[in-house]
Amino acid sequence: MLPRDRAEKILTLGEAGWSAQAIADQLGHSPQTIRSYLTRRTTPGVRVPRPSPLTDPLANFCRQRLAEDPHLRPSTLFTEVTELGFQASRSTFYRALTQLRLSPTHRQSVTQENSAPDLAETSRTPVQTPAHAPMLPRPVAPIGGETLVSYLGRLADANHLTVSEVLAALPSWFTTKIKNRDDRALHHMLAPATAEAIRALARLAGTTPTSLARALPAFGAADAHSPLRATTACHRCAARCGIPQPVSVHLPTHHRICIRHRIWLGDLGQPHLDLTSCPEIISAQRRANRLLRRYTPQQLTLAQQVAVKAIPPWPASPAAIPLHWRHRLLTLQTANHRIGPSPEHDAYTQAAIYPDAITIAAAELRANSTAHPPGPE
């Protein structure tokens, strides 16, 4: 942008009948710059914002991913959008997040705070790596996708200890990891000690390193490029393991339903819904699983987001809601009225439109497929 006095001089010369080329020769600017002021495409003193390198679909993808996982790091999100076709540099991506006000704030979620209320004490407690980790009397099995904070909190509760006391019996790797907040991010300084950390926790918890590595994303065994969302584990799956309280987990973004127990798994802080009376919603989850045989998780997540936006918003009048949605919505509300949320909760809406969203997402994926079109589902 030119200084205001220089821009006003361009306008003055233009009003005096000078051509763009003559003004450019006189002032030493390019003819294109002169024409932008003469044609009023550029206003003196007003800086034209740079267009964001993130397209609307990718910006919406980032917005939803940051809402689904409050601790998602920009570096992880950059990897995800790169696999969706984003071609700019990492620094450009970070600037775009700031420009769109999408920069995540790494704060501890309410669920994690409730899982380990004494983490503030942990940060003040000096922790040293013990020579030999003991074995606690009550073993605790991990839940698939469980956060490290949640698992250590359950391990401490089962043995009538605090999280600080459990961490004191483990390598300092765990204290550093917990302070990091993001389970999936593994700093290069921590990576060499990860294997020994798994073995130490397995000895302490009375389980196997394999089961811990497979269940807990903190150890990096899960696909680092697969998008995850923060939520709570199926309460019936937890009950089968003797766990009465909610368990904080990271699940794949497409995993919305526990098919085994027919439970809708909403976003973090949202209630679970019984889907027994709506088998078409469960079938939609199976269809989403089949789509992953042909498309990447990022592609499916993006297509589903586009599909949700393509579905008309819910009208203010219940009579204007499409008949099949209204029937599905009323069925869900009736089946969950005793144990579920209020009938106006967003979880009902998200579950009711899920089959339609998957159908539209499948069509979107087929339309965008260029190299190897998918076969019948």
C-alpha positions as CSV (number, residue, x, y, z in Angstrom):
1,M,0.0,0.0,0.0
2,L,1.3,3.4,-1.0
3,P,1.5,6.3,1.5
4,R,-1.7,8.4,1.5
5,D,0.0,11.5,0.1
6,R,1.4,9.5,-2.8
7,A,-1.9,7.9,-3.5
8,E,-3.7,11.2,-3.5
9,K,-1.1,12.6,-5.9
10,I,-1.9,9.8,-8.3
11,L,-5.6,10.6,-8.1
12,T,-4.9,14.3,-8.6
13,L,-2.8,13.6,-11.7
14,G,-5.4,11.3,-13.0
15,E,-8.1,13.9,-12.7
16,A,-5.8,16.3,-14.5
17,G,-5.9,14.0,-17.5
18,W,-2.6,12.2,-17.1
19,S,-2.5,8.6,-18.4
20,A,-1.6,5.7,-16.2
21,Q,1.7,5.2,-18.0
22,A,2.6,8.9,-17.7
23,I,1.9,8.9,-13.9
24,A,3.9,5.7,-13.5
25,D,6.9,7.3,-15.3
26,Q,6.6,10.4,-13.2
27,L,6.2,8.7,-9.8
28,G,8.2,5.6,-10.4
29,H,5.5,3.0,-9.7
30,S,4.2,0.3,-12.0
31,P,1.3,1.0,-14.3
32,Q,-0.7,-1.7,-12.6
33,T,-0.4,0.0,-9.3
34,I,-1.4,3.4,-10.8
35,R,-4.5,1.8,-12.5
36,S,-5.6,0.2,-9.3
37,Y,-5.9,3.6,-7.7
38,L,-7.4,5.4,-10.8
39,T,-10.1,2.7,-11.1
40,R,-10.8,2.9,-7.3
41,R,-9.9,-0.8,-6.8
42,T,-7.5,0.5,-4.2
43,T,-8.5,3.2,-1.7
44,P,-5.8,5.5,-0.3
45,G,-5.0,4.7,3.3
46,V,-6.9,1.4,3.3
47,R,-4.9,-1.8,3.3
48,V,-6.4,-4.6,1.2
49,P,-6.3,-7.8,3.3
50,R,-4.6,-10.8,1.8
51,P,-6.9,-13.6,0.8
52,S,-6.6,-16.6,3.0
53,P,-4.8,-19.6,1.5
54,L,-7.3,-21.8,3.2
55,T,-10.4,-22.4,1.1
56,D,-13.8,-22.3,2.8
57,P,-14.0,-26.1,3.1
58,L,-10.5,-26.4,4.6
59,A,-11.2,-23.4,6.9
60,N,-14.4,-25.2,8.1
61,F,-12.4,-28.4,8.5
62,C,-9.9,-26.6,10.7
63,R,-12.6,-24.9,12.7
64,Q,-14.4,-28.2,13.5
65,R,-11.2,-30.1,14.2
66,L,-10.2,-27.5,16.8
67,A,-13.7,-27.6,18.3
68,E,-13.6,-31.4,18.5
69,D,-10.2,-31.5,20.1
70,P,-9.3,-28.5,22.3
71,H,-5.7,-29.6,22.6
72,L,-5.0,-30.2,18.9
73,R,-1.7,-28.7,17.9
74,P,-1.4,-26.6,14.8
75,S,1.4,-28.9,13.5
76,T,-0.9,-31.9,13.6
77,L,-3.7,-29.9,11.9
78,F,-1.2,-28.8,9.2
79,T,-0.4,-32.4,8.5
80,E,-4.1,-33.2,8.1
81,V,-4.9,-30.3,5.8
82,T,-1.8,-31.1,3.7
83,E,-3.2,-34.5,3.0
84,L,-6.4,-32.8,1.8
85,G,-4.5,-30.8,-0.8
86,F,-3.2,-27.7,1.1
87,Q,0.0,-26.8,-0.7
88,A,1.3,-23.7,1.1
89,S,4.0,-23.7,3.7
90,R,3.7,-24.4,7.4
91,S,4.3,-20.7,8.3
92,T,1.7,-19.6,5.7
93,F,-0.8,-22.1,7.3
94,Y,-0.1,-20.7,10.8
95,R,-0.7,-17.1,9.5
96,A,-3.9,-18.2,8.0
97,L,-5.1,-19.7,11.3
98,T,-4.3,-16.4,13.0
99,Q,-6.0,-14.4,10.2
100,L,-9.2,-16.5,10.6
101,R,-8.9,-16.4,14.4
102,L,-8.6,-20.2,14.5
103,S,-5.4,-20.4,16.5
104,P,-6.1,-23.0,19.2
105,T,-5.5,-22.3,22.9
106,H,-4.0,-25.3,24.6
107,R,-6.1,-25.4,27.7
108,Q,-7.1,-28.3,29.8
109,S,-10.6,-29.6,29.2
110,V,-13.1,-29.9,32.0
111,T,-13.1,-33.7,31.6
112,Q,-9.4,-33.9,32.1
113,E,-9.5,-31.6,35.1
114,N,-12.1,-33.8,36.7
115,S,-10.1,-36.9,36.0
116,A,-7.0,-35.7,37.8
117,P,-7.8,-32.8,40.2
118,D,-4.4,-32.9,41.8
119,L,-2.3,-32.1,38.7
120,A,-1.6,-28.6,40.1
121,E,0.2,-30.3,43.0
122,T,2.0,-32.5,40.5
123,S,3.7,-29.6,38.9
124,R,5.2,-28.5,42.2
125,T,6.3,-32.0,43.2
126,P,9.9,-33.0,42.3
127,V,9.8,-36.3,40.4
128,Q,12.7,-38.5,39.9
129,T,13.0,-41.7,37.8
130,P,12.7,-44.7,40.2
131,A,15.2,-47.5,39.9
132,H,12.5,-50.2,39.9
133,A,8.8,-49.4,39.6
134,P,6.6,-51.4,42.1
135,M,3.4,-53.2,41.1
136,L,0.2,-51.8,42.6
137,P,-2.2,-54.3,44.2
138,R,-5.1,-53.4,42.0
139,P,-4.4,-53.6,38.2
140,V,-6.3,-51.3,35.9
141,A,-7.0,-52.1,32.2
142,P,-6.9,-49.2,29.8
143,I,-9.9,-48.2,27.5
144,G,-9.2,-47.8,23.8
145,G,-8.2,-44.2,23.1
146,E,-8.1,-43.2,26.7
147,T,-6.1,-40.1,27.6
148,L,-3.0,-40.6,29.8
149,V,-4.4,-38.2,32.5
150,S,-7.6,-40.3,32.7
151,Y,-5.8,-43.6,32.9
152,L,-3.4,-42.4,35.6
153,G,-6.3,-41.0,37.5
154,R,-8.2,-44.3,37.4
155,L,-5.1,-46.2,38.4
156,A,-4.6,-43.9,41.4
157,D,-8.2,-44.1,42.5
158,A,-8.3,-47.9,42.3
159,N,-5.3,-48.0,44.6
160,H,-6.4,-45.2,46.9
161,L,-3.5,-43.0,45.8
162,T,-3.1,-39.5,44.3
163,V,-1.9,-38.9,40.8
164,S,1.2,-37.3,42.3
165,E,2.0,-40.5,44.2
166,V,1.6,-42.6,41.1
167,L,3.8,-40.3,39.1
168,A,6.4,-40.5,41.8
169,A,6.7,-44.2,41.1
170,L,7.1,-43.6,37.3
171,P,9.8,-42.1,35.1
172,S,9.7,-38.3,34.7
173,W,8.6,-39.0,31.1
174,F,5.0,-39.1,32.4
175,T,5.2,-35.8,34.3
176,T,6.5,-34.1,31.2
177,K,3.9,-35.7,29.0
178,I,1.0,-34.7,31.2
179,K,2.2,-31.1,31.3
180,N,2.3,-31.1,27.6
181,R,-1.5,-31.6,27.6
182,D,-1.6,-33.0,24.0
183,D,-1.6,-36.8,24.2
184,R,-0.7,-37.3,20.6
185,A,2.3,-34.9,20.4
186,L,5.5,-36.7,21.1
187,H,8.5,-34.4,21.4
188,H,11.7,-35.7,19.9
189,M,13.4,-35.5,23.3
190,L,10.7,-37.9,24.7
191,A,10.6,-40.4,21.9
192,P,13.8,-42.4,22.8
193,A,12.4,-43.0,26.3
194,T,8.9,-44.0,25.3
195,A,9.5,-47.7,25.2
196,E,10.9,-47.7,28.7
197,A,8.1,-45.6,29.9
198,I,5.5,-48.1,28.6
199,R,7.3,-50.9,30.4
200,A,7.4,-49.0,33.6
201,L,3.7,-48.2,33.5
202,A,2.9,-51.8,32.6
203,R,4.8,-53.1,35.6
204,L,3.1,-50.6,37.9
205,A,-0.5,-51.2,36.5
206,G,-0.2,-54.9,36.3
207,T,-0.9,-55.1,32.5
208,T,1.2,-55.6,29.4
209,P,3.1,-53.0,27.3
210,T,1.3,-54.1,24.2
211,S,-2.1,-53.4,25.6
212,L,-1.0,-50.0,26.8
213,A,0.6,-49.0,23.5
214,R,-2.5,-50.2,21.6
215,A,-5.0,-48.4,23.9
216,L,-3.3,-45.1,24.9
217,P,-2.6,-42.5,22.1
218,A,0.0,-41.0,24.4
219,F,2.5,-43.7,23.4
220,G,2.2,-42.9,19.7
221,A,1.2,-46.3,18.5
222,A,-2.0,-44.9,16.8
223,D,-1.8,-43.5,13.3
224,A,-0.3,-40.0,13.8
225,H,-2.0,-38.7,10.6
226,S,-5.5,-39.9,11.5
227,P,-7.7,-37.1,12.8
228,L,-9.1,-37.8,16.3
229,R,-11.7,-36.0,18.4
230,A,-12.0,-35.6,22.2
231,T,-15.0,-37.3,23.7
232,T,-16.0,-39.8,26.4
233,A,-16.0,-43.6,25.9
234,C,-19.2,-45.5,25.6
235,H,-20.6,-45.8,29.1
236,R,-21.7,-49.4,28.5
237,C,-18.2,-50.4,27.3
238,A,-16.8,-48.7,30.5
239,A,-19.4,-50.5,32.7
240,R,-18.3,-53.9,31.3
241,C,-14.8,-53.0,32.6
242,G,-16.2,-52.1,36.0
243,I,-15.7,-48.3,35.4
244,P,-18.7,-46.3,36.7
245,Q,-17.4,-42.8,35.8
246,P,-16.9,-41.2,32.4
247,V,-13.6,-42.0,30.6
248,S,-11.9,-39.3,28.5
249,V,-10.8,-40.7,25.2
250,H,-9.7,-39.7,21.7
251,L,-11.6,-41.5,19.0
252,P,-11.4,-41.3,15.2
253,T,-13.5,-38.4,13.9
254,H,-15.7,-40.8,11.9
255,H,-16.4,-43.0,15.0
256,R,-19.7,-41.5,16.1
257,I,-21.5,-44.7,17.3
258,C,-20.6,-47.6,19.5
259,I,-22.1,-50.3,17.2
260,R,-21.8,-53.0,19.9
261,H,-24.0,-51.2,22.4
262,R,-25.9,-49.0,19.9
263,I,-24.8,-45.7,21.6
264,W,-24.4,-42.3,20.0
265,L,-21.1,-40.8,21.1
266,G,-21.4,-37.1,20.9
267,D,-18.7,-34.5,21.1
268,L,-16.8,-33.7,24.4
269,G,-19.3,-32.8,27.1
270,Q,-22.4,-34.1,25.1
271,P,-24.6,-36.9,26.4
272,H,-24.8,-40.4,25.0
273,L,-28.0,-41.5,23.2
274,D,-29.5,-44.9,22.9
275,L,-30.0,-45.7,19.2
276,T,-31.7,-49.1,19.5
277,S,-34.9,-47.7,18.1
278,C,-33.1,-46.1,15.1
279,P,-31.2,-48.9,13.3
280,E,-30.7,-46.6,10.2
281,I,-28.3,-44.5,12.2
282,I,-26.3,-47.5,13.2
283,S,-26.3,-48.6,9.5
284,A,-24.9,-45.2,8.6
285,Q,-21.9,-45.8,10.9
286,R,-21.2,-49.1,9.2
287,R,-21.4,-47.4,5.8
288,A,-18.9,-44.7,7.0
289,N,-16.6,-47.6,8.1
290,R,-16.8,-49.1,4.6
291,L,-16.0,-45.7,3.0
292,L,-12.7,-45.8,4.8
293,R,-11.6,-48.7,2.6
294,R,-11.5,-46.4,-0.3
295,Y,-10.9,-42.9,1.2
296,T,-8.6,-41.5,3.8
297,P,-10.0,-40.5,7.2
298,Q,-9.3,-36.8,6.4
299,Q,-11.3,-37.1,3.1
300,L,-14.3,-38.7,4.9
301,T,-14.2,-36.1,7.7
302,L,-14.1,-33.2,5.2
303,A,-16.9,-34.7,3.1
304,Q,-19.1,-35.2,6.1
305,Q,-18.6,-31.6,7.2
306,V,-19.6,-30.4,3.7
307,A,-22.6,-32.7,3.8
308,V,-23.8,-31.4,7.2
309,K,-23.7,-27.8,5.8
310,A,-25.6,-29.0,2.7
311,I,-28.4,-30.3,4.8
312,P,-31.0,-27.5,5.3
313,P,-31.1,-26.1,8.8
314,W,-33.9,-27.1,11.1
315,P,-36.9,-24.9,10.7
316,A,-38.4,-23.0,13.6
317,S,-41.7,-24.8,13.1
318,P,-41.6,-28.6,13.8
319,A,-44.2,-29.0,11.1
320,A,-41.7,-27.9,8.5
321,I,-39.1,-30.5,9.4
322,P,-38.8,-33.2,6.8
323,L,-41.0,-36.1,7.7
324,H,-38.2,-38.8,8.0
325,W,-36.1,-36.4,10.2
326,R,-39.0,-35.6,12.3
327,H,-39.9,-39.2,12.8
328,R,-36.2,-40.0,13.7
329,L,-36.0,-37.1,16.0
330,L,-39.2,-38.0,17.9
331,T,-38.1,-41.6,18.1
332,L,-34.7,-40.6,19.7
333,Q,-36.4,-38.2,22.1
334,T,-38.9,-40.8,23.2
335,A,-36.3,-43.5,23.7
336,N,-34.0,-41.3,25.7
337,H,-36.5,-39.1,27.6
338,R,-35.7,-40.8,31.0
339,I,-32.0,-41.0,30.8
340,G,-31.0,-38.6,28.1
341,P,-30.8,-34.8,27.7
342,S,-33.6,-32.3,27.1
343,P,-35.4,-32.7,23.8
344,E,-33.8,-29.5,22.5
345,H,-30.2,-30.7,22.9
346,D,-28.0,-30.6,19.8
347,A,-27.1,-34.3,20.2
348,Y,-30.5,-35.2,19.0
349,T,-30.1,-33.1,15.9
350,Q,-26.7,-34.5,15.1
351,A,-27.8,-38.1,15.5
352,A,-31.0,-37.5,13.5
353,I,-29.3,-36.1,10.4
354,Y,-26.4,-38.5,10.5
355,P,-27.7,-41.0,7.9
356,D,-28.5,-38.2,5.5
357,A,-25.0,-36.7,6.1
358,I,-23.3,-40.0,5.3
359,T,-25.3,-40.4,2.1
360,I,-24.4,-37.0,0.9
361,A,-20.7,-37.5,2.0
362,A,-20.5,-40.7,0.0
363,A,-21.8,-38.9,-3.1
364,E,-19.3,-36.1,-2.5
365,L,-16.4,-38.5,-2.2
366,R,-17.4,-40.3,-5.4
367,A,-17.7,-37.0,-7.3
368,N,-14.2,-35.9,-6.1
369,S,-12.5,-39.2,-6.8
370,T,-10.3,-38.9,-9.8
371,A,-7.6,-41.5,-9.8
372,H,-9.4,-44.7,-8.8
373,P,-13.2,-44.3,-8.5
374,P,-14.6,-46.4,-5.7
375,G,-16.7,-49.5,-6.4
376,P,-20.1,-50.2,-4.9
377,E,-20.3,-49.9,-1.1
